[in-house]
Amino acid sequence: MTGANANVFLEIGYAWGKGRPTVLLWRKPPDGSPLQGPPFDVTVDSRIEYEHIGDLDQALGEKLKALYPVLRQHAIGPD
């Protein structure tokens, strides 16, 4: 979501409308930037905020492991 690209927000809305699990990424702006957070309200559970790519690597890995059962169900259906 970094950069407030309108196409990205359209894709997020489409995914949410289809009931797809999402993980939203937001690179924190440098200190003094006028934009201090995403330009719309999203739930904290679905967003990863990071400053450095190394932080993102770890946080995204953890989030995807937690979402694995949901992602697997969407891919192959119920057990």
KOLGU-4560 file (N, C-alpha, C; in nm, 3 decimals, padded with zeros to 5 digits):
<recs>
<n_xx: 00.082 n_yy: -00.119 n_zz: 00.000 ca_xx: 00.000 ca_yy: 00.000 ca_zz: 00.000 c_xx: 00.086 c_yy: 00.125 c_zz: 00.000 mol: A seq: 1 type: MET>
<n_xx: 00.215 n_yy: 00.110 n_zz: 00.016 ca_xx: 00.305 ca_yy: 00.224 ca_zz: 00.017 c_xx: 00.292 c_yy: 00.300 c_zz: -00.114 mol: A seq: 2 type: THR>
<n_xx: 00.281 n_yy: 00.429 n_zz: -00.105 ca_xx: 00.269 ca_yy: 00.511 ca_zz: -00.225 c_xx: 00.125 c_yy: 00.542 c_zz: -00.262 mol: A seq: 3 type: GLY>
<n_xx: 00.029 n_yy: 00.482 n_zz: -00.194 ca_xx: -00.114 ca_yy: 00.509 ca_zz: -00.215 c_xx: -00.155 c_yy: 00.495 c_zz: -00.361 mol: A seq: 4 type: ALA>
<n_xx: -00.116 n_yy: 00.384 n_zz: -00.425 ca_xx: -00.151 ca_yy: 00.356 ca_zz: -00.563 c_xx: -00.298 c_yy: 00.315 c_zz: -00.571 mol: A seq: 5 type: ASN>
<n_xx: -00.376 n_yy: 00.388 n_zz: -00.649 ca_xx: -00.520 ca_yy: 00.364 ca_zz: -00.659 c_xx: -00.550 c_yy: 00.222 c_zz: -00.710 mol: A seq: 6 type: ALA>
<n_xx: -00.470 n_yy: 00.170 n_zz: -00.801 ca_xx: -00.493 ca_yy: 00.035 ca_zz: -00.852 c_xx: -00.479 c_yy: -00.070 c_zz: -00.742 mol: A seq: 7 type: ASN>
<n_xx: -00.385 n_yy: -00.050 n_zz: -00.652 ca_xx: -00.366 ca_yy: -00.143 ca_zz: -00.541 c_xx: -00.490 c_yy: -00.145 c_zz: -00.453 mol: A seq: 8 type: VAL>
<n_xx: -00.546 n_yy: -00.029 n_zz: -00.425 ca_xx: -00.666 ca_yy: -00.023 ca_zz: -00.341 c_xx: -00.784 c_yy: -00.088 c_zz: -00.410 mol: A seq: 9 type: PHE>
<n_xx: -00.794 n_yy: -00.075 n_zz: -00.541 ca_xx: -00.899 ca_yy: -00.143 ca_zz: -00.616 c_xx: -00.883 c_yy: -00.294 c_zz: -00.605 mol: A seq: 10 type: LEU>
<n_xx: -00.760 n_yy: -00.343 n_zz: -00.616 ca_xx: -00.735 ca_yy: -00.486 ca_zz: -00.604 c_xx: -00.765 c_yy: -00.537 c_zz: -00.463 mol: A seq: 11 type: GLU>
<n_xx: -00.733 n_yy: -00.457 n_zz: -00.361 ca_xx: -00.765 ca_yy: -00.496 ca_zz: -00.224 c_xx: -00.916 c_yy: -00.508 c_zz: -00.206 mol: A seq: 12 type: ILE>
<n_xx: -00.989 n_yy: -00.409 n_zz: -00.255 ca_xx: -01.136 ca_yy: -00.413 ca_zz: -00.246 c_xx: -01.195 c_yy: -00.533 c_zz: -00.318 mol: A seq: 13 type: GLY>
<n_xx: -01.140 n_yy: -00.565 n_zz: -00.434 ca_xx: -01.188 ca_yy: -00.680 ca_zz: -00.510 c_xx: -01.163 c_yy: -00.810 c_zz: -00.432 mol: A seq: 14 type: TYR>
<n_xx: -01.042 n_yy: -00.823 n_zz: -00.376 ca_xx: -01.009 ca_yy: -00.943 ca_zz: -00.298 c_xx: -01.101 c_yy: -00.955 c_zz: -00.178 mol: A seq: 15 type: ALA>
<n_xx: -01.124 n_yy: -00.845 n_zz: -00.107 ca_xx: -01.213 ca_yy: -00.847 ca_zz: 00.009 c_xx: -01.355 c_yy: -00.882 c_zz: -00.034 mol: A seq: 16 type: TRP>
<n_xx: -01.400 n_yy: -00.827 n_zz: -00.146 ca_xx: -01.534 ca_yy: -00.855 ca_zz: -00.195 c_xx: -01.552 c_yy: -01.002 c_zz: -00.231 mol: A seq: 17 type: GLY>
<n_xx: -01.445 n_yy: -01.066 n_zz: -00.277 ca_xx: -01.450 ca_yy: -01.209 ca_zz: -00.312 c_xx: -01.423 c_yy: -01.298 c_zz: -00.192 mol: A seq: 18 type: LYS>
<n_xx: -01.398 n_yy: -01.237 n_zz: -00.074 ca_xx: -01.373 ca_yy: -01.314 ca_zz: 00.046 c_xx: -01.235 c_yy: -01.379 c_zz: 00.051 mol: A seq: 19 type: GLY>
<n_xx: -01.141 n_yy: -01.324 n_zz: -00.022 ca_xx: -01.005 ca_yy: -01.380 ca_zz: -00.026 c_xx: -00.922 c_yy: -01.331 c_zz: 00.091 mol: A seq: 20 type: ARG>
<n_xx: -00.842 n_yy: -01.418 n_zz: 00.150 ca_xx: -00.753 ca_yy: -01.372 ca_zz: 00.257 c_xx: -00.647 c_yy: -01.279 c_zz: 00.198 mol: A seq: 21 type: PRO>
<n_xx: -00.614 n_yy: -01.175 n_zz: 00.271 ca_xx: -00.516 ca_yy: -01.079 ca_zz: 00.223 c_xx: -00.415 c_yy: -01.048 c_zz: 00.332 mol: A seq: 22 type: THR>
<n_xx: -00.296 n_yy: -01.011 n_zz: 00.290 ca_xx: -00.194 ca_yy: -00.959 ca_zz: 00.379 c_xx: -00.148 c_yy: -00.828 c_zz: 00.315 mol: A seq: 23 type: VAL>
<n_xx: -00.175 n_yy: -00.718 n_zz: 00.383 ca_xx: -00.143 ca_yy: -00.587 ca_zz: 00.330 c_xx: -00.008 c_yy: -00.542 c_zz: 00.384 mol: A seq: 24 type: LEU>
<n_xx: 00.076 n_yy: -00.488 n_zz: 00.297 ca_xx: 00.210 ca_yy: -00.444 ca_zz: 00.334 c_xx: 00.217 c_yy: -00.292 c_zz: 00.326 mol: A seq: 25 type: LEU>
<n_xx: 00.278 n_yy: -00.234 n_zz: 00.427 ca_xx: 00.292 ca_yy: -00.088 ca_zz: 00.434 c_xx: 00.432 c_yy: -00.055 c_zz: 00.484 mol: A seq: 26 type: TRP>
<n_xx: 00.513 n_yy: 00.005 n_zz: 00.396 ca_xx: 00.645 ca_yy: 00.050 ca_zz: 00.440 c_xx: 00.628 c_yy: 00.185 c_zz: 00.509 mol: A seq: 27 type: ARG>
<n_xx: 00.674 n_yy: 00.192 n_zz: 00.634 ca_xx: 00.661 ca_yy: 00.316 ca_zz: 00.710 c_xx: 00.743 c_yy: 00.426 c_zz: 00.642 mol: A seq: 28 type: LYS>
<n_xx: 00.685 n_yy: 00.545 n_zz: 00.629 ca_xx: 00.759 ca_yy: 00.654 ca_zz: 00.566 c_xx: 00.868 c_yy: 00.706 c_zz: 00.660 mol: A seq: 29 type: PRO>
<n_xx: 00.967 n_yy: 00.772 n_zz: 00.602 ca_xx: 01.072 ca_yy: 00.830 ca_zz: 00.687 c_xx: 01.013 c_yy: 00.936 c_zz: 00.780 mol: A seq: 30 type: PRO>
<n_xx: 01.081 n_yy: 00.958 n_zz: 00.893 ca_xx: 01.036 ca_yy: 01.062 ca_zz: 00.986 c_xx: 01.018 c_yy: 01.195 c_zz: 00.914 mol: A seq: 31 type: ASP>
<n_xx: 00.913 n_yy: 01.264 n_zz: 00.950 ca_xx: 00.886 ca_yy: 01.394 ca_zz: 00.889 c_xx: 00.798 c_yy: 01.388 c_zz: 00.766 mol: A seq: 32 type: GLY>
<n_xx: 00.765 n_yy: 01.268 n_zz: 00.720 ca_xx: 00.678 ca_yy: 01.254 ca_zz: 00.604 c_xx: 00.536 c_yy: 01.293 c_zz: 00.643 mol: A seq: 33 type: SER>
<n_xx: 00.463 n_yy: 01.362 n_zz: 00.555 ca_xx: 00.326 ca_yy: 01.402 ca_zz: 00.590 c_xx: 00.229 c_yy: 01.283 c_zz: 00.601 mol: A seq: 34 type: PRO>
<n_xx: 00.257 n_yy: 01.173 n_zz: 00.533 ca_xx: 00.169 ca_yy: 01.056 ca_zz: 00.536 c_xx: 00.225 c_yy: 00.957 c_zz: 00.638 mol: A seq: 35 type: LEU>
<n_xx: 00.160 n_yy: 00.944 n_zz: 00.753 ca_xx: 00.211 ca_yy: 00.860 ca_zz: 00.861 c_xx: 00.141 c_yy: 00.725 c_zz: 00.871 mol: A seq: 36 type: GLN>
<n_xx: 00.048 n_yy: 00.695 n_zz: 00.786 ca_xx: -00.021 ca_yy: 00.567 ca_zz: 00.789 c_xx: -00.097 c_yy: 00.546 c_zz: 00.661 mol: A seq: 37 type: GLY>
<n_xx: -00.152 n_yy: 00.426 n_zz: 00.642 ca_xx: -00.231 ca_yy: 00.399 ca_zz: 00.521 c_xx: -00.345 c_yy: 00.499 c_zz: 00.509 mol: A seq: 38 type: PRO>
<n_xx: -00.383 n_yy: 00.534 n_zz: 00.387 ca_xx: -00.486 ca_yy: 00.636 ca_zz: 00.366 c_xx: -00.629 c_yy: 00.589 c_zz: 00.391 mol: A seq: 39 type: PRO>
<n_xx: -00.649 n_yy: 00.467 n_zz: 00.435 ca_xx: -00.783 ca_yy: 00.423 ca_zz: 00.472 c_xx: -00.772 c_yy: 00.323 c_zz: 00.586 mol: A seq: 40 type: PHE>
<n_xx: -00.883 n_yy: 00.299 n_zz: 00.652 ca_xx: -00.884 ca_yy: 00.214 ca_zz: 00.770 c_xx: -00.884 c_yy: 00.067 c_zz: 00.730 mol: A seq: 41 type: ASP>
<n_xx: -00.786 n_yy: -00.006 n_zz: 00.780 ca_xx: -00.782 ca_yy: -00.150 ca_zz: 00.760 c_xx: -00.758 c_yy: -00.214 c_zz: 00.897 mol: A seq: 42 type: VAL>
<n_xx: -00.800 n_yy: -00.339 n_zz: 00.911 ca_xx: -00.782 ca_yy: -00.405 ca_zz: 01.039 c_xx: -00.634 c_yy: -00.430 c_zz: 01.064 mol: A seq: 43 type: THR>
<n_xx: -00.595 n_yy: -00.422 n_zz: 01.188 ca_xx: -00.456 ca_yy: -00.440 ca_zz: 01.225 c_xx: -00.407 c_yy: -00.580 c_zz: 01.189 mol: A seq: 44 type: VAL>
<n_xx: -00.492 n_yy: -00.681 n_zz: 01.202 ca_xx: -00.450 ca_yy: -00.819 ca_zz: 01.175 c_xx: -00.411 c_yy: -00.843 c_zz: 01.030 mol: A seq: 45 type: ASP>
<n_xx: -00.462 n_yy: -00.765 n_zz: 00.940 ca_xx: -00.435 ca_yy: -00.790 ca_zz: 00.798 c_xx: -00.323 c_yy: -00.704 c_zz: 00.742 mol: A seq: 46 type: SER>
<n_xx: -00.256 n_yy: -00.630 n_zz: 00.827 ca_xx: -00.154 ca_yy: -00.536 ca_zz: 00.776 c_xx: -00.021 c_yy: -00.560 c_zz: 00.845 mol: A seq: 47 type: ARG>
<n_xx: 00.086 n_yy: -00.556 n_zz: 00.766 ca_xx: 00.221 ca_yy: -00.561 ca_zz: 00.820 c_xx: 00.287 c_yy: -00.427 c_zz: 00.787 mol: A seq: 48 type: ILE>
<n_xx: 00.330 n_yy: -00.359 n_zz: 00.891 ca_xx: 00.405 ca_yy: -00.235 ca_zz: 00.873 c_xx: 00.552 c_yy: -00.264 c_zz: 00.898 mol: A seq: 49 type: GLU>
<n_xx: 00.639 n_yy: -00.215 n_zz: 00.810 ca_xx: 00.781 ca_yy: -00.242 ca_zz: 00.825 c_xx: 00.862 c_yy: -00.119 c_zz: 00.786 mol: A seq: 50 type: TYR>
<n_xx: 00.984 n_yy: -00.116 n_zz: 00.834 ca_xx: 01.077 ca_yy: -00.009 ca_zz: 00.798 c_xx: 01.185 c_yy: -00.060 c_zz: 00.704 mol: A seq: 51 type: GLU>
<n_xx: 01.235 n_yy: -00.180 n_zz: 00.733 ca_xx: 01.345 ca_yy: -00.237 ca_zz: 00.655 c_xx: 01.302 c_yy: -00.370 c_zz: 00.597 mol: A seq: 52 type: HIS>
<n_xx: 01.357 n_yy: -00.406 n_zz: 00.482 ca_xx: 01.316 ca_yy: -00.529 ca_zz: 00.414 c_xx: 01.341 c_yy: -00.653 c_zz: 00.501 mol: A seq: 53 type: ILE>
<n_xx: 01.444 n_yy: -00.650 n_zz: 00.584 ca_xx: 01.470 ca_yy: -00.762 ca_zz: 00.674 c_xx: 01.357 c_yy: -00.783 c_zz: 00.773 mol: A seq: 54 type: GLY>
<n_xx: 01.299 n_yy: -00.672 n_zz: 00.821 ca_xx: 01.183 ca_yy: -00.681 ca_zz: 00.911 c_xx: 01.064 c_yy: -00.742 c_zz: 00.839 mol: A seq: 55 type: ASP>
<n_xx: 01.045 n_yy: -00.703 n_zz: 00.714 ca_xx: 00.934 ca_yy: -00.755 ca_zz: 00.635 c_xx: 00.949 c_yy: -00.905 c_zz: 00.614 mol: A seq: 56 type: LEU>
<n_xx: 01.069 n_yy: -00.950 n_zz: 00.585 ca_xx: 01.094 ca_yy: -01.092 ca_zz: 00.560 c_xx: 01.045 c_yy: -01.177 c_zz: 00.677 mol: A seq: 57 type: ASP>
<n_xx: 01.081 n_yy: -01.141 n_zz: 00.796 ca_xx: 01.042 ca_yy: -01.218 ca_zz: 00.914 c_xx: 00.892 c_yy: -01.208 c_zz: 00.940 mol: A seq: 58 type: GLN>
<n_xx: 00.837 n_yy: -01.087 n_zz: 00.937 ca_xx: 00.695 ca_yy: -01.067 ca_zz: 00.967 c_xx: 00.606 c_yy: -01.135 c_zz: 00.864 mol: A seq: 59 type: ALA>
<n_xx: 00.643 n_yy: -01.128 n_zz: 00.737 ca_xx: 00.562 ca_yy: -01.190 ca_zz: 00.632 c_xx: 00.566 c_yy: -01.341 c_zz: 00.644 mol: A seq: 60 type: LEU>
<n_xx: 00.682 n_yy: -01.396 n_zz: 00.675 ca_xx: 00.692 ca_yy: -01.541 ca_zz: 00.695 c_xx: 00.601 c_yy: -01.589 c_zz: 00.806 mol: A seq: 61 type: GLY>
<n_xx: 00.601 n_yy: -01.516 n_zz: 00.917 ca_xx: 00.515 ca_yy: -01.553 ca_zz: 01.030 c_xx: 00.368 c_yy: -01.543 c_zz: 00.993 mol: A seq: 62 type: GLU>
<n_xx: 00.331 n_yy: -01.435 n_zz: 00.923 ca_xx: 00.190 ca_yy: -01.415 ca_zz: 00.885 c_xx: 00.144 c_yy: -01.524 c_zz: 00.789 mol: A seq: 63 type: LYS>
<n_xx: 00.227 n_yy: -01.561 n_zz: 00.692 ca_xx: 00.187 ca_yy: -01.664 ca_zz: 00.596 c_xx: 00.176 c_yy: -01.801 c_zz: 00.662 mol: A seq: 64 type: LEU>
<n_xx: 00.263 n_yy: -01.831 n_zz: 00.758 ca_xx: 00.251 ca_yy: -01.957 ca_zz: 00.831 c_xx: 00.119 c_yy: -01.962 c_zz: 00.907 mol: A seq: 65 type: LYS>
<n_xx: 00.080 n_yy: -01.850 n_zz: 00.967 ca_xx: -00.046 ca_yy: -01.844 ca_zz: 01.042 c_xx: -00.166 c_yy: -01.856 c_zz: 00.948 mol: A seq: 66 type: ALA>
<n_xx: -00.154 n_yy: -01.805 n_zz: 00.826 ca_xx: -00.265 ca_yy: -01.808 ca_zz: 00.730 c_xx: -00.270 c_yy: -01.936 c_zz: 00.649 mol: A seq: 67 type: LEU>
<n_xx: -00.170 n_yy: -02.021 n_zz: 00.661 ca_xx: -00.163 ca_yy: -02.140 ca_zz: 00.577 c_xx: -00.292 c_yy: -02.222 c_zz: 00.574 mol: A seq: 68 type: TYR>
<n_xx: -00.353 n_yy: -02.252 n_zz: 00.688 ca_xx: -00.478 ca_yy: -02.331 ca_zz: 00.683 c_xx: -00.588 c_yy: -02.263 c_zz: 00.601 mol: A seq: 69 type: PRO>
<n_xx: -00.599 n_yy: -02.133 n_zz: 00.613 ca_xx: -00.702 ca_yy: -02.060 ca_zz: 00.538 c_xx: -00.668 c_yy: -02.060 c_zz: 00.389 mol: A seq: 70 type: VAL>
<n_xx: -00.542 n_yy: -02.035 n_zz: 00.355 ca_xx: -00.500 ca_yy: -02.034 ca_zz: 00.215 c_xx: -00.517 c_yy: -02.172 c_zz: 00.151 mol: A seq: 71 type: LEU>
<n_xx: -00.485 n_yy: -02.275 n_zz: 00.226 ca_xx: -00.498 ca_yy: -02.412 ca_zz: 00.175 c_xx: -00.645 c_yy: -02.445 c_zz: 00.148 mol: A seq: 72 type: ARG>
<n_xx: -00.732 n_yy: -02.404 n_zz: 00.238 ca_xx: -00.875 ca_yy: -02.429 ca_zz: 00.219 c_xx: -00.928 c_yy: -02.359 c_zz: 00.094 mol: A seq: 73 type: GLN>
<n_xx: -00.882 n_yy: -02.234 n_zz: 00.070 ca_xx: -00.924 ca_yy: -02.162 ca_zz: -00.050 c_xx: -00.872 c_yy: -02.229 c_zz: -00.177 mol: A seq: 74 type: HIS>
<n_xx: -00.754 n_yy: -02.289 n_zz: -00.168 ca_xx: -00.694 ca_yy: -02.351 ca_zz: -00.286 c_xx: -00.755 c_yy: -02.487 c_zz: -00.320 mol: A seq: 75 type: ALA>
<n_xx: -00.783 n_yy: -02.570 n_zz: -00.218 ca_xx: -00.828 ca_yy: -02.706 ca_zz: -00.246 c_xx: -00.966 c_yy: -02.738 c_zz: -00.191 mol: A seq: 76 type: ILE>
<n_xx: -01.023 n_yy: -02.649 n_zz: -00.112 ca_xx: -01.154 ca_yy: -02.675 ca_zz: -00.054 c_xx: -01.143 c_yy: -02.742 c_zz: 00.082 mol: A seq: 77 type: GLY>
<n_xx: -01.256 n_yy: -02.765 n_zz: 00.147 ca_xx: -01.256 ca_yy: -02.826 ca_zz: 00.279 c_xx: -01.199 c_yy: -02.967 c_zz: 00.276 mol: A seq: 78 type: PRO>
<n_xx: -01.141 n_yy: -03.010 n_zz: 00.389 ca_xx: -01.086 ca_yy: -03.146 ca_zz: 00.400 c_xx: -01.194 c_yy: -03.251 c_zz: 00.391 mol: A seq: 79 type: ASP>
</recs>
